[in-house]
Amino acid sequence: MAQLSLRGIKKRFRETDVLHGIDLEIGDREFVVFVGPSGCGKSTLLRLIAGLDPITEGEFFLNGQRMNSVPPSRRGIAMVFQSYALYPHMDVYENMAFGARLMGLDKDQVEARIAEAARMLRLEPLLKRKPRELSGGQRQRVAIGRALVRKPEVFLLDEPLSNLDAALRSEVRLEIAKLHRDIGGTMIYVTHDQVEAMTLADKIVVMNAGRIEQVGSPRELYETPANTFVATFIGSPRMTLIDVERQGGRLAMAGGGAVALGELPEAERLKLGLRSDAVRLTREAGDGFAGQVVYTEYLGDNAYVYVRLADGTLLAARTTPNDLYAPDEAVTVMVDPAAAHFFSAEDGRRLAR
């Protein structure tokens, strides 16, 4: 069992404030992903949980016990680093055994834990190899195995896939998801890749500039983003935001048409949020926004057509591979009213209809 509670956590490096009061509850066996752009403070928060850096202000509790002054080795937490951090002179077995021996386990216990971890991570044929004889994906599995043999209450993973190529990232991502199902531990995973966050997490914590923007399930963040930052960070391609004004019951874009979307928020000036599957392109004039095709991304099972609207906004529309649009072709962007999002033009917060 591992429940974490972060209350008013702040971190300051000399005169620079990095975290500005983080409040977060993480439940037992949850897979939580910290996601956000580089420099938002997600790795710093992970290091505070691990005890590698001191907390400037606030309190961190693990299973009800205050952990601020507890050393890392006594927290029951294991961390997997971005850089693998394997001992180059040790083989895979010795790398995995090192931490377990420091815990005071006897030889039989160490061997049993290594055998179990090697089986789960498919490392049995590699136990006698040195790190230089392994691929990047194999090294990452060894780093995870080294944490696994300690049987911690909490696993912390700091961008573990960033050094891998696309094919290996997909493979190791699946292994991490399976590992979480098999061991049932609490995992906290840091990434700047929103695809990893969406596919792995039970709960996503979106961070920006040292603050939490929103916490929720992948579906909640995708379907009901709290503000324009979350809306454009979660989802690929990113959500398009269009500055619009009310004209009676319609929303108009400067110099580029108007759409009727049913009931609207009360604000006069809005940002209209549109995901790629919320729009449809047509070559005919009609109720919609005028635009010009820029280019098309062909992805096999579908395609994305990028359209430059009259105000300069670049919009992505998902189409079928058979819908062929030429560069510079004039189109009308039609909007599905049920899939539209509305945000304040003043502060970016989500608005209800």
C-alpha positions in Angstrom: 0.0 0.0 0.0 1.3 3.4 -0.9 -0.6 6.7 -0.7 1.1 10.0 -1.2 0.0 13.4 -0.1 1.8 16.6 -1.2 0.7 19.7 0.6 1.8 23.2 -0.3 5.1 21.9 -1.8 7.5 24.7 -2.8 11.0 24.5 -4.1 13.5 27.4 -4.4 17.0 27.2 -5.8 18.8 30.3 -4.4 16.6 33.2 -5.7 14.7 31.2 -8.3 11.2 29.7 -7.4 10.7 26.5 -9.3 7.6 25.1 -7.6 4.9 27.4 -6.3 2.7 25.4 -3.9 1.9 21.9 -5.2 -1.2 20.2 -3.6 -1.7 16.6 -4.9 -3.1 13.3 -3.6 -1.9 10.0 -5.2 -3.8 6.9 -4.3 -2.6 3.3 -3.7 -1.6 1.4 -6.9 -2.3 4.4 -9.2 -0.2 5.0 -12.3 0.3 8.8 -12.2 2.0 10.7 -15.0 3.5 14.2 -14.5 3.5 15.9 -17.9 4.4 19.3 -19.2 6.9 21.3 -21.2 10.6 21.3 -20.4 11.3 23.4 -17.3 7.8 23.2 -15.8 9.1 21.5 -12.6 8.0 17.9 -13.1 11.4 16.3 -12.6 12.1 18.6 -9.6 8.9 17.4 -8.0 9.9 13.8 -8.6 13.3 14.4 -6.9 11.5 16.0 -3.9 9.4 12.8 -3.5 12.5 10.6 -3.8 14.3 12.7 -1.2 17.2 13.6 -3.5 16.5 17.4 -3.0 15.2 19.1 0.1 11.7 20.6 0.2 11.8 24.4 0.7 8.2 24.7 2.0 5.3 22.3 2.5 4.9 18.7 3.6 5.1 15.3 1.9 3.4 12.4 3.5 3.7 8.7 2.5 1.0 6.5 4.1 0.3 9.2 6.6 4.0 9.5 7.7 5.7 12.9 7.2 8.7 12.2 5.0 10.4 15.7 4.7 13.4 14.7 6.9 13.5 10.9 6.1 16.6 10.0 4.0 16.0 8.5 0.5 17.1 5.0 1.5 14.4 4.8 4.1 11.5 6.0 2.1 10.6 2.7 0.4 10.9 4.5 -3.0 12.9 3.4 -6.0 13.8 5.7 -8.9 14.6 4.9 -12.6 16.6 7.6 -14.2 16.6 8.9 -17.7 20.3 8.1 -18.1 20.0 4.4 -17.0 22.9 5.0 -14.4 24.2 1.4 -14.7 27.6 0.4 -13.4 29.7 -0.2 -16.5 32.1 -2.7 -14.9 29.3 -4.9 -13.5 27.2 -7.4 -15.5 23.4 -7.3 -15.6 23.1 -9.6 -12.6 25.5 -7.6 -10.4 23.8 -4.3 -11.4 20.5 -5.7 -10.3 21.9 -7.3 -7.1 23.8 -4.2 -5.9 20.8 -2.3 -4.4 19.3 -5.5 -2.9 22.5 -6.4 -1.1 22.7 -2.9 0.4 19.3 -3.6 1.9 20.9 -6.5 3.9 19.1 -9.3 2.0 20.8 -12.7 2.1 22.0 -14.5 -1.0 18.9 -16.6 -1.5 16.6 -13.6 -1.3 18.7 -11.6 -3.7 18.8 -14.5 -6.2 15.0 -15.1 -5.9 14.2 -11.4 -6.5 16.6 -11.2 -9.5 15.1 -14.3 -11.0 11.6 -12.9 -10.7 12.5 -9.5 -12.1 14.5 -11.1 -15.0 11.5 -13.2 -15.9 9.1 -10.3 -15.9 11.4 -8.1 -18.0 12.7 -10.9 -20.3 16.3 -10.4 -19.1 17.3 -14.1 -18.4 19.6 -14.4 -21.5 21.3 -11.1 -20.6 22.3 -11.6 -17.0 26.0 -12.1 -17.7 26.4 -9.2 -20.2 27.9 -5.9 -19.4 25.9 -2.7 -20.2 28.1 -1.9 -23.2 26.9 -5.2 -24.8 23.2 -4.2 -24.5 20.9 -2.1 -26.7 19.2 1.0 -25.3 16.0 -0.8 -24.7 17.8 -3.6 -22.8 19.6 -1.1 -20.7 16.4 0.5 -19.8 14.9 -2.8 -18.8 17.9 -3.5 -16.6 17.5 -0.1 -14.9 13.8 -0.9 -14.2 14.8 -4.4 -13.0 17.3 -2.9 -10.5 14.5 -0.9 -9.0 12.1 -3.9 -9.1 14.3 -6.2 -7.0 14.1 -3.7 -4.1 10.3 -4.2 -4.0 9.6 -0.6 -3.2 6.2 0.9 -2.3 6.6 3.6 -4.9 8.3 3.5 -8.3 9.5 6.9 -9.7 10.4 7.0 -13.4 12.0 10.1 -14.8 11.6 10.2 -18.6 12.8 6.6 -19.0 12.1 6.4 -22.7 13.5 9.7 -24.0 16.9 8.1 -25.0 15.2 5.4 -27.1 14.1 5.5 -30.8 10.4 5.4 -31.7 10.1 1.6 -32.1 11.8 0.9 -28.7 9.8 3.6 -27.0 6.6 1.8 -28.0 8.0 -1.6 -26.9 9.3 -0.4 -23.5 6.1 1.6 -22.9 4.1 -1.6 -23.2 6.4 -3.4 -20.8 6.1 -0.6 -18.2 2.3 -0.8 -18.5 2.4 -4.6 -18.1 4.8 -4.3 -15.2 2.4 -2.0 -13.4 -0.4 -4.5 -13.8 1.7 -7.4 -12.6 3.2 -5.8 -9.5 0.4 -3.5 -8.6 2.6 -0.8 -7.1 2.2 2.9 -7.1 4.0 4.5 -10.1 4.8 8.1 -10.8 6.1 8.7 -14.3 7.6 11.9 -15.6 7.5 12.8 -19.3 7.1 15.7 -21.7 5.5 13.4 -24.3 1.7 13.6 -24.0 1.3 10.4 -26.0 3.1 8.5 -23.2 0.9 10.2 -20.7 -2.3 9.4 -22.5 -1.5 5.7 -23.0 0.0 4.9 -19.6 -1.7 6.9 -17.0 -4.6 6.3 -14.6 -4.3 10.0 -13.7 -2.4 12.8 -15.4 -1.0 15.8 -13.7 -0.5 18.6 -16.2 2.2 21.1 -15.0 3.2 24.5 -16.3 5.7 27.0 -14.9 5.9 25.2 -11.5 2.1 24.9 -11.0 -0.5 22.3 -11.6 -2.9 23.2 -14.4 -5.2 20.2 -14.1 -5.4 16.7 -12.7 -7.6 14.0 -14.2 -7.9 10.9 -16.3 -6.7 11.0 -19.9 -10.3 11.1 -21.1 -11.2 14.0 -18.7 -8.2 16.0 -19.9 -8.9 15.4 -23.5 -12.6 16.0 -23.5 -12.9 18.7 -20.8 -9.6 20.6 -20.6 -9.7 23.2 -17.8 -8.0 25.9 -19.9 -6.3 26.7 -23.2 -2.9 25.4 -21.9 -4.2 21.9 -21.2 -6.3 22.0 -24.4 -3.3 22.6 -26.6 -0.9 20.4 -24.7 -3.1 17.2 -24.5 -4.0 15.7 -27.9 -2.1 15.2 -31.2 -2.5 17.2 -33.4 -3.0 20.0 -30.9 -6.3 21.7 -30.5 -6.8 24.7 -32.7 -7.8 27.9 -30.9 -9.7 30.6 -32.9 -10.5 34.1 -31.7 -14.2 34.7 -32.4 -16.9 37.2 -31.5 -20.6 36.7 -31.0 -22.9 37.9 -33.9 -26.3 37.1 -32.6 -26.4 33.3 -32.3 -23.3 32.8 -34.4 -19.6 33.0 -33.8 -17.6 35.0 -36.4 -13.9 35.1 -37.1 -12.4 38.3 -38.5 -12.6 38.3 -42.2 -13.2 34.6 -42.4 -16.9 33.5 -42.0 -19.1 32.5 -39.1 -20.6 29.3 -37.6 -23.8 28.5 -35.7 -23.1 26.3 -32.8 -26.3 26.3 -30.8 -26.2 27.5 -27.2 -23.1 29.7 -26.4 -21.4 31.0 -23.3 -22.4 34.5 -22.2 -19.0 36.2 -22.9 -18.8 38.4 -26.0 -15.2 37.5 -26.9 -14.3 33.9 -26.9 -11.7 31.4 -28.0 -13.2 28.6 -29.9 -11.4 25.3 -29.5 -11.5 22.7 -32.3 -9.9 19.3 -32.4 -9.1 17.7 -35.7 -12.1 15.4 -35.5 -14.5 18.3 -34.8 -14.3 19.8 -38.3 -15.1 18.8 -41.8 -13.7 20.3 -45.0 -15.7 21.1 -48.1 -14.9 22.8 -51.3 -18.3 24.5 -51.3 -19.2 27.8 -49.7 -21.4 27.5 -46.7 -21.7 27.9 -42.9 -18.1 27.8 -41.8 -14.7 29.4 -41.8 -12.9 30.2 -45.0 -9.4 28.7 -45.3 -6.6 27.7 -47.7 -4.9 24.3 -47.7 -1.2 24.4 -46.6 -0.2 20.7 -46.7 -1.5 17.2 -46.0 0.0 14.5 -43.7 -0.7 11.0 -45.0 -0.6 8.4 -42.2 -1.9 5.3 -43.9 -5.2 4.8 -42.0 -6.1 8.5 -42.0 -4.7 11.9 -43.0 -4.5 15.3 -41.5 -5.0 18.4 -43.7 -3.6 21.6 -42.4 -5.6 24.7 -43.4 -4.6 28.4 -42.9 -7.7 30.4 -41.8 -8.3 34.0 -42.7 -6.8 35.3 -39.4 -3.6 33.3 -39.9 -4.5 30.4 -37.6 -3.3 27.0 -38.7 -6.0 24.4 -38.2 -5.7 20.6 -38.5 -8.6 18.5 -39.9 -8.7 14.7 -39.9 -9.8 13.2 -43.2 -9.7 9.9 -44.9 -6.6 9.0 -47.0 -8.8 9.2 -50.1 -9.7 12.9 -49.5 -7.1 14.6 -51.6 -6.6 18.4 -51.2 -4.0 20.3 -53.2 -1.8 23.0 -51.6 -3.4 26.5 -51.8 -6.8 25.0 -52.5 -9.7 27.1 -51.1 -11.9 25.2 -48.6 -14.6 25.9 -46.0 -14.1 24.5 -42.5 -17.4 23.2 -41.1 -17.7 22.7 -37.3 -19.5 19.9 -35.4 -21.4 21.9 -32.6 -21.3 19.0 -30.2 -17.5 18.8 -30.4 -16.7 22.5 -29.9 -14.9 23.8 -26.9 -15.2 27.4 -25.5 -12.6 29.3 -23.5 -12.3 32.9 -22.1 -10.4 35.3 -24.3 -9.3 37.0 -21.2 -7.7 34.3 -19.0 -8.0 31.1 -21.1 -10.3 29.3 -18.6 -12.9 26.8 -19.9 -16.4 28.2 -20.3 -19.7 26.3 -20.0 -22.4 26.7 -22.7 
